[in-house]
Amino acid sequence: MSSVTITDIEAAADRLEPAAIVQRTPVERSRSLSERCGADVRLKMEHLQRTGSFKTRGAYNAISRAVDGSGKGDGGDDESRDRESAVERVVAASAGNHAQGVALAASGAGIDATIVMPESAPAAKIEATRGYGAEVVLRGNAFPEAMAHAQTLTDDPGTRFVHAFDDPDVVAGQGTLGLEVLDQVPGADTVLVPVGGGGLAGGVATAVKARSPETRVVGVQTEGASTLSESLAAGELVTREEPDTIADGIATGGLSDLTFGLLKEHLDEVVVVSDDDVASAILLLLERAKQMVEGAGATAAAALLDDGAVDELDLAGETVVPLLCGGNIDVTTLKEVVTHALVDRDQLIELSVRIDDTPGTMGEITTLIGGERANIRTVRHERSRPDLPVGDADLVFEVETNGPAHVDRVLNAVREAGYEVTWTTQET
């Protein structure tokens, strides 16, 4: 079975260096995350790649090798090299970021690209992929279905299938990010890497351990897509037909033999975070670091907001590098994530006020809330619930606040005016 070595990754780095298609992305210190976990946190801004993701690295390495006939393909034998030397078209399956990387790399190589994406893929990623010149085919509700269909489109001998992670050339390309991190942060103690199919984590872990064995490499997954931790526990590959996470970029449903082997050999630890942590990380990075990242891009940073993960990793005093690997978040998803995070921080609340259903009452209550400088986003009357006494109603307000202390002032103002009020979004 093909694998990936530091030699492969170094060769990929040499191949990428003169190509303007892949950028050297910056590293910035995060004061907020540093204070949060007692470490020196350096954010690797890989979401600032032209396609908004690290995926361009692996796609470019694989496609450039296929076009010049030197790619490993299914093992690097003579037959596969002869077949790949005539590559005129590439096919891939992706939830979005790999799609854009393949589309851009194929365009640069002057060949066609067909990308199969799940119907649930964010609209922004679909349109961006088309914008880079690829034909996009939507199939299935999740990545595994898109993958199955894509593999039926590769019968033409002039077609090369570019797998998102089960491809040594792709993994080697992704591993160049590990070399770049060590060059920019030579004293890194811990590198946090999101894990989906394992291409990025496998490549980065291979590179880091070869160049800096004392640097710890930690994989981070979400609870709804934790196939790596489950596979390690079972001692064999575990898959999920329909992974459930807001981090759609790592919702691959499982790893491959290639990436699982690399991670078992080179990865030090795995931690699992919640979607709530990911949403909080997206908002923190937007507010404090002024960086907009997607769910998968925020997954590594989310580990620094999870108290259990921070305790488990014992990061105090270390130099820690979370990889912000993707920034392709669509507006709808961003709105949902921000709303969820604001509710979690008590900055967006729902209040239910029981009233006598008489004219002027709603105006009085809105004046009370506004008097505390809270902003009412929506209000609705509930009159038809079976538990309401005749003549009563509930006014349900969606209110923006500055946080828990502000909420208390709003509640007290309404109660002191003689109304029964319930904070319906408060955690119990």
matplotlib code that plots the C-alpha trace (Angstrom):
import matplotlib.pyplot as plt

x = [0.0, 1.3, 2.2, 3.7, 7.2, 9.0, 10.8, 7.4, 6.4, 9.7, 9.3, 5.8, 7.1, 9.6, 6.9, 4.6, 7.2, 7.4, 3.7, 1.7, -1.3, -0.4, 0.4, 2.6, 0.0, 0.8, 0.9, -0.5, -0.6, -4.0, -4.0, -7.5, -6.8, -3.4, -5.1, -7.8, -5.5, -2.3, -0.3, 1.3, -1.2, -0.1, -2.9, -1.8, -4.0, -4.4, -7.9, -6.2, -5.3, -6.8, -9.5, -10.0, -8.5, -5.3, -6.8, -5.1, -1.8, -2.7, -4.8, -2.0, 0.6, -1.6, -2.7, 0.7, 2.2, -0.6, -0.1, 3.7, 3.2, 5.1, 2.2, 1.9, -1.7, -2.7, 0.8, 3.2, 3.6, 4.5, 1.0, -0.5, 2.2, 1.5, -2.2, -1.7, 0.6, -2.4, -4.6, -7.0, -9.7, -9.9, -12.9, -13.3, -15.9, -16.0, -18.1, -16.6, -12.9, -11.3, -13.6, -12.2, -8.6, -9.1, -10.9, -8.2, -5.4, -7.0, -7.6, -4.0, -3.0, -5.3, -7.5, -11.2, -12.5, -15.8, -16.6, -19.4, -20.7, -23.5, -26.7, -26.2, -23.0, -23.0, -24.0, -20.9, -18.7, -20.7, -20.6, -16.9, -16.1, -18.0, -16.2, -12.8, -14.0, -15.2, -18.4, -20.3, -22.6, -24.8, -25.6, -26.8, -27.3, -23.8, -20.3, -20.3, -23.0, -21.2, -18.1, -19.8, -21.2, -17.9, -16.2, -18.6, -17.3, -13.7, -13.9, -12.3, -8.5, -7.8, -9.5, -7.7, -9.7, -8.3, -9.4, -9.8, -7.6, -7.0, -4.2, -0.5, 0.1, -2.7, -1.5, 2.0, 0.8, -1.2, 1.9, 3.7, 1.6, 3.5, 6.8, 5.6, 4.4, 7.8, 9.6, 7.4, 7.1, 10.3, 9.7, 6.2, 5.3, 1.9, 0.2, -3.6, -5.0, -8.6, -9.3, -11.9, -10.6, -7.2, -5.3, -4.3, -3.6, -1.7, 0.5, 1.1, 1.9, 4.3, 6.1, 6.3, 7.5, 10.2, 11.5, 10.7, 10.0, 9.5, 6.6, 3.3, 0.7, -2.9, -5.9, -9.2, -12.6, -16.2, -18.6, -20.8, -17.9, -15.4, -14.4, -10.7, -11.1, -13.7, -11.3, -8.4, -10.5, -11.8, -8.4, -9.9, -11.6, -15.0, -17.3, -20.5, -23.0, -24.3, -21.9, -23.6, -21.6, -21.6, -18.0, -19.0, -15.5, -14.6, -17.8, -16.3, -17.8, -14.4, -10.7, -8.9, -6.4, -3.7, -4.5, -5.4, -2.0, -0.2, -2.2, -1.6, 2.1, 2.6, -0.3, 0.2, -3.3, -6.9, -9.5, -13.2, -15.0, -18.7, -20.4, -21.1, -17.3, -16.8, -19.6, -17.9, -14.5, -16.0, -17.4, -14.3, -12.0, -14.4, -14.6, -11.1, -8.8, -10.9, -10.8, -13.8, -13.4, -15.7, -16.6, -13.7, -11.4, -12.3, -12.3, -8.6, -9.1, -12.3, -10.1, -8.8, -12.3, -13.1, -12.1, -11.8, -9.5, -7.4, -7.0, -6.3, -3.6, -2.0, -1.0, 0.2, 3.4, 3.5, 3.7, 0.5, -0.4, -4.0, -4.4, -7.2, -7.6, -10.7, -12.6, -15.4, -18.5, -21.7, -23.9, -26.7, -24.4, -22.6, -26.0, -27.0, -23.6, -23.6, -27.1, -26.3, -23.2, -25.1, -27.8, -25.1, -23.5, -26.9, -26.6, -29.7, -32.5, -36.2, -38.6, -42.2, -44.4, -47.9, -50.4, -54.0, -54.7, -55.7, -54.7, -51.5, -50.0, -47.5, -46.4, -45.8, -43.6, -41.6, -41.0, -39.7, -37.3, -36.2, -35.6, -32.9, -31.2, -32.0, -33.0, -36.2, -35.6, -39.1, -42.3, -45.3, -48.6, -49.5, -53.3, -54.3, -52.4, -54.7, -53.1, -53.8, -56.7, -59.4, -58.4, -54.7, -51.9, -48.2, -45.9, -42.8, -39.8, -36.5, -34.1, -30.5, -28.5, -24.9, -24.8, -26.1, -26.0, -27.9, -30.5, -31.0, -31.8, -34.3, -36.0, -36.1, -37.6, -40.5, -41.1, -41.1, -43.9, -46.0, -45.6, -44.8, -41.8, -40.0, -36.5, -37.3, -33.8, -32.0, -30.1, -31.7]
y = [0.0, 3.5, 5.7, 9.2, 10.1, 13.3, 13.0, 13.1, 16.2, 18.0, 17.3, 18.6, 21.8, 22.2, 21.8, 24.3, 27.0, 28.5, 28.1, 31.2, 29.1, 28.4, 31.1, 31.2, 32.2, 34.3, 33.4, 35.7, 35.6, 35.4, 37.2, 36.1, 32.4, 32.7, 34.1, 31.5, 28.5, 29.9, 29.3, 31.3, 30.7, 31.4, 31.1, 29.7, 31.6, 29.0, 30.2, 33.1, 30.9, 32.0, 29.3, 29.9, 26.5, 24.4, 22.0, 23.8, 22.4, 18.7, 19.3, 21.1, 18.5, 15.7, 17.3, 18.7, 15.2, 13.6, 16.0, 15.5, 11.7, 11.3, 10.9, 8.0, 7.2, 3.9, 2.9, 4.5, 1.5, 1.9, 1.3, 4.0, 6.4, 5.8, 6.2, 9.5, 11.0, 11.4, 13.0, 15.5, 15.6, 15.2, 14.2, 14.8, 14.6, 17.3, 19.1, 22.3, 23.1, 20.2, 21.1, 24.6, 23.4, 20.8, 23.3, 26.0, 23.5, 21.9, 25.3, 26.2, 23.0, 23.6, 20.5, 20.0, 19.2, 17.6, 18.0, 16.0, 17.8, 16.8, 18.7, 20.0, 21.8, 25.5, 27.6, 29.8, 26.8, 25.5, 28.9, 29.4, 26.0, 26.8, 30.2, 28.4, 26.7, 23.3, 21.5, 20.9, 17.9, 17.8, 14.3, 13.0, 14.5, 13.8, 13.4, 9.6, 9.7, 12.3, 10.2, 7.1, 8.9, 10.6, 7.2, 6.2, 9.0, 7.8, 5.1, 7.2, 6.4, 10.1, 10.9, 11.0, 10.8, 13.2, 11.9, 14.4, 12.4, 8.8, 9.8, 9.9, 12.9, 14.9, 14.0, 15.0, 18.3, 18.9, 18.0, 21.1, 23.1, 21.3, 22.3, 25.9, 25.9, 24.7, 27.3, 30.1, 28.9, 26.9, 26.6, 25.2, 22.7, 21.6, 21.8, 21.4, 20.0, 19.4, 15.8, 14.8, 12.3, 12.7, 14.0, 17.3, 15.7, 12.7, 15.0, 17.5, 14.9, 13.1, 16.4, 17.7, 14.4, 14.0, 17.6, 18.2, 14.9, 16.7, 18.8, 17.3, 16.9, 16.7, 15.9, 17.6, 16.3, 17.2, 14.9, 14.3, 13.3, 11.6, 8.7, 8.9, 8.5, 5.7, 4.0, 4.2, 2.7, -0.1, -0.8, -0.6, 1.9, 3.1, 5.1, 7.1, 7.2, 10.7, 12.6, 15.4, 18.6, 22.3, 21.7, 20.4, 20.4, 17.5, 15.6, 13.0, 10.0, 8.3, 8.0, 5.8, 3.1, 5.5, 8.3, 6.0, 4.4, 7.7, 9.0, 5.9, 6.2, 10.0, 11.6, 12.0, 12.6, 13.1, 15.4, 15.7, 19.0, 20.0, 22.0, 24.6, 25.0, 25.3, 28.0, 29.9, 29.7, 31.1, 34.0, 34.6, 34.6, 37.0, 39.4, 39.2, 38.1, 39.8, 36.5, 34.8, 31.1, 28.2, 25.3, 23.1, 26.1, 26.8, 23.2, 23.3, 26.6, 25.2, 22.8, 25.8, 26.7, 23.3, 23.0, 19.3, 19.4, 22.1, 20.1, 16.9, 18.6, 20.6, 23.4, 25.9, 27.6, 26.0, 27.6, 26.2, 26.5, 25.8, 25.5, 27.7, 25.6, 27.1, 30.3, 29.4, 30.0, 31.1, 33.8, 31.5, 29.3, 32.3, 33.7, 30.4, 30.1, 33.6, 33.3, 30.1, 31.6, 34.8, 32.7, 30.7, 33.9, 35.3, 38.1, 37.0, 35.9, 35.1, 36.4, 35.4, 37.9, 37.0, 39.9, 40.8, 41.1, 44.7, 47.6, 49.4, 46.6, 45.6, 49.2, 49.5, 46.4, 47.4, 50.7, 48.9, 46.8, 49.7, 51.8, 49.3, 49.9, 46.4, 46.0, 44.1, 42.1, 40.4, 40.1, 37.9, 37.3, 33.8, 33.7, 30.2, 28.0, 25.7, 26.6, 30.4, 31.7, 33.5, 37.1, 36.5, 36.2, 35.7, 38.3, 36.5, 38.9, 38.2, 40.6, 41.6, 42.3, 42.9, 39.7, 38.2, 41.3, 43.2, 40.4, 40.7, 44.4, 43.8, 41.0, 43.2, 46.1, 44.0, 42.2, 45.4, 46.7, 43.7, 41.4, 37.7, 37.1, 33.9, 33.8, 30.9, 30.5, 30.3, 27.0, 24.8]
z = [0.0, -0.9, 2.0, 2.4, 3.6, 4.5, 1.1, -0.7, 1.3, 0.7, -3.0, -2.9, -1.2, -4.0, -6.5, -4.8, -4.1, -7.6, -8.3, -7.6, -7.1, -3.4, -1.0, 2.1, 4.7, 7.8, 11.5, 14.1, 17.9, 19.6, 22.9, 23.7, 23.2, 24.9, 28.0, 27.8, 28.0, 29.6, 26.5, 23.7, 20.9, 17.3, 14.6, 11.3, 8.9, 6.2, 5.4, 3.6, 0.7, -2.6, -2.4, 1.3, 2.3, 2.5, -0.1, -2.9, -1.7, -2.2, -5.3, -7.0, -6.1, -7.3, -10.6, -11.5, -11.0, -13.0, -15.9, -16.1, -15.7, -12.4, -10.0, -7.7, -8.7, -7.3, -6.4, -8.9, -11.2, -14.9, -16.1, -13.9, -15.0, -18.6, -18.0, -16.1, -18.6, -20.9, -18.2, -19.8, -17.0, -13.3, -11.2, -7.4, -4.7, -2.0, 0.5, -0.9, -0.1, -2.0, -4.8, -5.1, -4.8, -7.6, -9.8, -9.5, -9.9, -13.0, -14.5, -14.0, -15.7, -18.6, -18.1, -17.3, -13.9, -12.8, -9.1, -7.3, -4.2, -1.8, -2.2, 1.3, 0.4, 1.2, -1.8, -1.5, -2.0, -4.9, -6.7, -5.9, -7.4, -10.6, -10.6, -10.9, -14.1, -12.9, -13.8, -10.6, -10.1, -7.0, -5.7, -2.3, 1.1, 2.5, 1.4, 1.1, -1.5, -3.5, -3.3, -4.5, -7.6, -8.4, -8.6, -11.4, -13.6, -14.0, -16.6, -19.3, -19.4, -19.7, -16.4, -13.0, -9.8, -7.2, -3.8, -1.1, 1.3, 0.0, -2.4, -1.5, -3.7, -2.1, 1.4, 0.6, -0.7, 2.5, 4.5, 3.2, 5.7, 8.5, 7.1, 6.8, 10.4, 11.7, 9.6, 10.9, 14.5, 15.1, 18.8, 18.5, 21.3, 20.1, 16.7, 16.7, 13.4, 12.5, 11.3, 8.7, 6.2, 7.7, 4.7, 6.3, 9.7, 8.2, 6.1, 8.8, 11.4, 9.1, 8.3, 11.8, 13.4, 10.8, 11.3, 14.9, 16.8, 20.1, 18.8, 19.7, 17.0, 18.2, 16.0, 16.8, 15.7, 16.5, 18.4, 15.4, 13.2, 15.6, 13.4, 14.2, 18.0, 17.4, 14.9, 17.3, 20.1, 17.8, 16.3, 12.8, 10.5, 11.8, 9.4, 9.7, 6.9, 7.9, 10.1, 12.0, 12.6, 11.7, 10.5, 7.1, 5.8, 8.2, 7.8, 5.5, 7.3, 7.9, 7.1, 4.6, 5.2, 4.0, 6.4, 9.3, 9.0, 9.0, 12.0, 14.1, 13.4, 13.8, 15.7, 19.4, 20.7, 19.6, 21.3, 20.6, 20.8, 20.6, 17.9, 20.6, 21.0, 17.3, 17.1, 20.0, 18.3, 15.0, 16.9, 19.0, 15.9, 14.2, 17.1, 18.5, 15.7, 13.0, 11.0, 9.4, 9.4, 8.7, 11.1, 10.0, 10.1, 13.7, 14.9, 16.1, 17.9, 19.5, 21.5, 23.3, 24.4, 25.7, 29.4, 29.2, 26.2, 27.7, 30.9, 29.0, 26.9, 29.7, 27.4, 30.1, 29.1, 25.7, 22.2, 20.5, 16.8, 15.8, 12.1, 10.8, 7.7, 6.0, 5.6, 3.2, 5.3, 3.7, 5.0, 6.1, 8.1, 9.6, 10.7, 12.4, 14.1, 15.4, 16.6, 18.4, 20.0, 21.1, 22.7, 24.5, 25.8, 26.9, 24.4, 22.5, 24.7, 24.5, 27.2, 27.7, 29.5, 30.7, 30.2, 30.3, 26.6, 26.6, 24.3, 25.3, 27.3, 24.6, 24.3, 28.0, 28.1, 25.1, 26.8, 29.9, 27.9, 25.8, 28.9, 29.9, 26.5, 25.3, 21.6, 20.7, 17.5, 17.3, 19.3, 18.9, 20.6, 21.9, 22.5, 21.5, 23.9, 25.9, 29.3, 28.9, 31.0, 29.1, 28.4, 29.0, 26.4, 26.3, 24.7, 23.4, 22.9, 21.2, 22.8, 22.2, 25.4, 26.5, 28.6, 31.8, 34.0, 31.4, 31.2, 34.9, 34.7, 31.9, 33.9, 37.1, 35.2, 33.8, 37.2, 39.2, 36.9, 38.0, 35.1, 35.3, 33.0, 32.0, 30.4, 28.1, 26.5, 29.9, 30.5, 33.1]

ax = plt.figure().add_subplot(projection="3d")
ax.plot(x, y, z, "-o")
ax.set_aspect("equal")
plt.show()
